Amino acid sequence: QVQLVESGGGLVQSGGSLRLSCVASVGTLDYRGIGWFRQAPGKEREGISYISRTGITIHYADSLKGRFTVSRDGANNTVNLQMNSLQPQDTAVYYCAATNPWTALGSNWPRKDLYGAWGPGIQVTVSS
């Protein structure tokens, strides 16, 4: 069993950067793929990035246009999401989610039902 917690959110001006982190408050992120999702007010939760348990396979939503970078920090058992050139439309609650152990995702990575554990979410607000 794993429980996740996100950190690093907050308020930033348009064009700024933030780095979100996902850690396991219970259990470990080892052996699990990690997805990042976001939900803006009045919209559905959407997948924005995925990194496999090894860190070799990485996916991004096409809409991000290369502004976000996901990485794993094995030493600290953390998955980070570096977000650059933030725009007001990036304002949302951001969630990390973990697959079941040893589960590898491909093009289906944005499917929310493929993740067994979710963090509580963290607010990111980008002002214009």
matplotlib code that plots the C-alpha trace (Angstrom):
import matplotlib.pyplot as plt

x = [0.0, 1.2, 0.0, 1.1, 1.6, 2.3, 4.3, 5.7, 2.5, 1.5, 1.0, 3.3, 3.2, 2.7, 6.0, 7.3, 8.2, 7.3, 8.5, 6.1, 7.2, 5.4, 6.5, 5.2, 4.1, 3.3, 5.1, 7.4, 7.3, 9.7, 8.3, 5.4, 4.8, 3.8, 1.3, 0.7, -2.8, -4.5, -8.1, -9.1, -12.3, -15.3, -13.1, -12.3, -9.1, -6.6, -3.3, -0.3, 2.7, 3.8, 7.1, 7.7, 9.1, 12.5, 12.3, 13.0, 9.5, 8.1, 5.0, 3.5, 0.3, 0.6, -0.9, 2.2, 4.4, 7.6, 7.2, 7.0, 9.7, 9.1, 11.9, 12.6, 14.9, 15.7, 17.8, 14.9, 12.1, 10.5, 9.0, 9.3, 7.5, 9.3, 6.9, 8.2, 6.7, 3.5, 0.4, -3.0, -4.5, -2.2, -4.1, -5.5, -5.2, -2.3, -2.3, 0.2, -0.9, 0.8, 0.2, 0.1, 3.6, 5.3, 2.6, 3.9, 1.7, 1.9, -0.3, -3.1, -1.2, -3.8, -6.5, -7.3, -8.6, -5.1, -3.7, -4.3, -3.3, -3.7, -2.3, -4.8, -3.7, -2.1, -3.2, -1.2, -2.3, -0.8, -1.6, -1.6]
y = [0.0, 3.5, 6.9, 9.9, 13.6, 16.5, 19.6, 22.7, 24.3, 27.9, 31.2, 32.3, 35.0, 34.3, 33.1, 31.8, 28.3, 25.8, 22.4, 19.9, 16.9, 13.6, 11.5, 8.5, 9.2, 5.5, 2.9, 3.6, 4.8, 2.1, -0.4, 2.0, 4.3, 7.8, 10.0, 13.7, 15.0, 18.3, 19.5, 23.1, 24.5, 23.2, 20.8, 17.1, 15.8, 15.4, 13.5, 15.7, 13.4, 9.9, 8.3, 4.6, 2.9, 2.8, 6.4, 5.2, 5.7, 9.2, 10.7, 14.2, 15.6, 17.3, 20.5, 21.1, 21.9, 21.0, 23.3, 20.5, 17.9, 14.9, 13.0, 10.5, 11.1, 7.6, 8.6, 10.6, 8.3, 11.3, 12.1, 15.8, 17.8, 20.9, 23.4, 26.3, 29.2, 28.9, 30.5, 31.4, 28.4, 26.1, 27.1, 23.9, 21.4, 19.1, 15.4, 12.7, 9.1, 5.7, 2.5, -0.8, -2.3, -3.6, -2.1, -0.5, 1.9, 2.8, 5.1, 4.4, 6.3, 9.2, 6.7, 7.5, 4.1, 2.6, 4.3, 2.7, 5.5, 9.3, 12.2, 14.8, 17.3, 20.7, 24.1, 25.9, 29.4, 31.4, 35.1, 37.2]
z = [0.0, -0.8, 0.2, -1.8, -1.0, -3.4, -2.5, -4.2, -5.4, -4.9, -6.6, -9.5, -12.1, -15.8, -17.3, -14.0, -12.9, -10.1, -9.3, -7.8, -5.9, -5.2, -2.2, -0.5, 3.1, 3.5, 1.5, -1.4, -5.0, -6.1, -8.7, -9.5, -12.5, -11.5, -13.3, -12.9, -13.5, -13.1, -12.7, -13.5, -12.1, -14.0, -16.1, -16.0, -14.5, -17.3, -17.5, -18.1, -17.6, -16.8, -15.8, -15.6, -12.6, -14.2, -15.5, -19.0, -20.4, -20.2, -21.7, -21.8, -22.9, -26.3, -24.9, -22.7, -25.7, -23.9, -20.9, -18.3, -17.4, -15.2, -13.4, -10.7, -7.8, -6.6, -3.7, -2.2, -3.5, -5.1, -8.5, -9.6, -12.2, -13.3, -14.8, -16.8, -18.7, -16.7, -18.0, -16.4, -18.1, -16.1, -13.0, -11.5, -8.7, -9.5, -8.5, -8.5, -8.8, -8.6, -10.6, -8.9, -8.5, -11.7, -13.9, -17.1, -19.0, -22.7, -24.7, -22.2, -19.5, -19.1, -18.0, -14.4, -13.6, -14.2, -11.1, -7.7, -5.4, -5.5, -3.6, -2.1, -4.7, -4.5, -5.9, -8.6, -9.4, -12.2, -12.2, -15.4]

ax = plt.figure().add_subplot(projection="3d")
ax.plot(x, y, z, "-o")
ax.set_aspect("equal")
plt.show()
